[in-house]
């Protein structure tokens, strides 16, 4: 019987932000697919209860500490087969709320920290002749939905993934991006507690009429990291319930209202 190309048996996968809402689901999904998972986050307690081979601890907002932790893990264990660059953070802001400090902090964790995470790994993968990178970006990288600093950083991940795909492809390294829309994680709990009707304003923008789940994001990342996507590199897959396909609210409120 031919092994499923969606399986990752015998592979090691490093997942950053592994203790978060999407991160924990990524860990469970990759573990269920047969991978041995290395969980990375800023605090070991965030990783409690997860099926991990080992942990790597660093604050991705600190690029030097991130790179040092990754370099130490490679020196001790060798490079992983795949890395899922998931860690990130944002505030809900618009241009009127932006300043130099917010811009710098968003860039530090979402772009600079992601580069520090992935750079040494992709170099070691290229030296080995095989490897895989999946960035968890955002629909904010594809169109503007607020959060301008975060959006710029997440757009940078798409450009960085293409750079890896083009320059490392000949050495067997693939790099792709998942761009989620609104994901129903515990991060929404406080917002919904403050405004129980918030989703009445959010969901009409989504053609599927709902947010996406962490499992749907994880499944897209698993596909890109697996041999099922062996010919896919340098692409971005939106997992966004149709948000970036077009403007449903415009259709409903302008065209259908006539």
MONOR-V986545 format. One record per backbone hydrogen bond with DSSP energy under -1.0 kcal/mol. CO is the residue of the C=O (numbers start at 1). NH is the residue of the N-H. Records with the same first field share a line. If there is no record, write none. Layout:
BEGIN
CO: NH + NH
END
This chain:
BEGIN
4: 7
5: 228
8: 11
11: 36
12: 81 + 82
13: 38
14: 84
15: 40
17: 20
20: 24
22: 26
23: 27
24: 28
25: 29
26: 30
27: 31
28: 32
29: 33
30: 35
31: 34
33: 8
36: 13
37: 53
38: 15
39: 56
40: 18
41: 58
43: 46
44: 47
45: 48
47: 50
50: 52
54: 39
56: 41
59: 62
62: 66
63: 67
64: 68
65: 69
66: 70
67: 71
68: 72
69: 73
70: 74
71: 75
72: 76
73: 77
74: 78
82: 14
83: 134
84: 16 + 86
85: 136
91: 93
93: 147
94: 97
95: 98
99: 103
100: 104
101: 105
102: 106
103: 107
104: 108
105: 109
106: 110
107: 111 + 112
108: 113
111: 115
112: 116
113: 117
114: 118
115: 119
118: 122
119: 123
120: 124
121: 125
122: 126
123: 127
124: 128
125: 129 + 130
131: 174
132: 83
133: 176
134: 85
135: 178
138: 141
139: 142 + 143
147: 151
148: 152
149: 153
150: 154
151: 155
152: 156
153: 157
154: 158
155: 159
156: 160
157: 161
158: 162
159: 163
160: 164
161: 165
162: 166
163: 167
164: 168
168: 171 + 173
169: 172
172: 131
174: 133
175: 234
176: 135
177: 237
178: 137
179: 239
180: 139
182: 212
183: 185
185: 188
186: 189
188: 192
189: 193
190: 194
191: 195
195: 198
197: 200
198: 201 + 202
199: 203
202: 205
203: 206
206: 209
212: 184
213: 217
214: 218
215: 219
216: 220
217: 221
218: 222
219: 223
220: 224
221: 225
226: 229
227: 230
229: 232
235: 177
237: 179
239: 181
240: 243
241: 208
242: 245
246: 248
247: 251
248: 252
249: 253
250: 254 + 255
251: 256
END
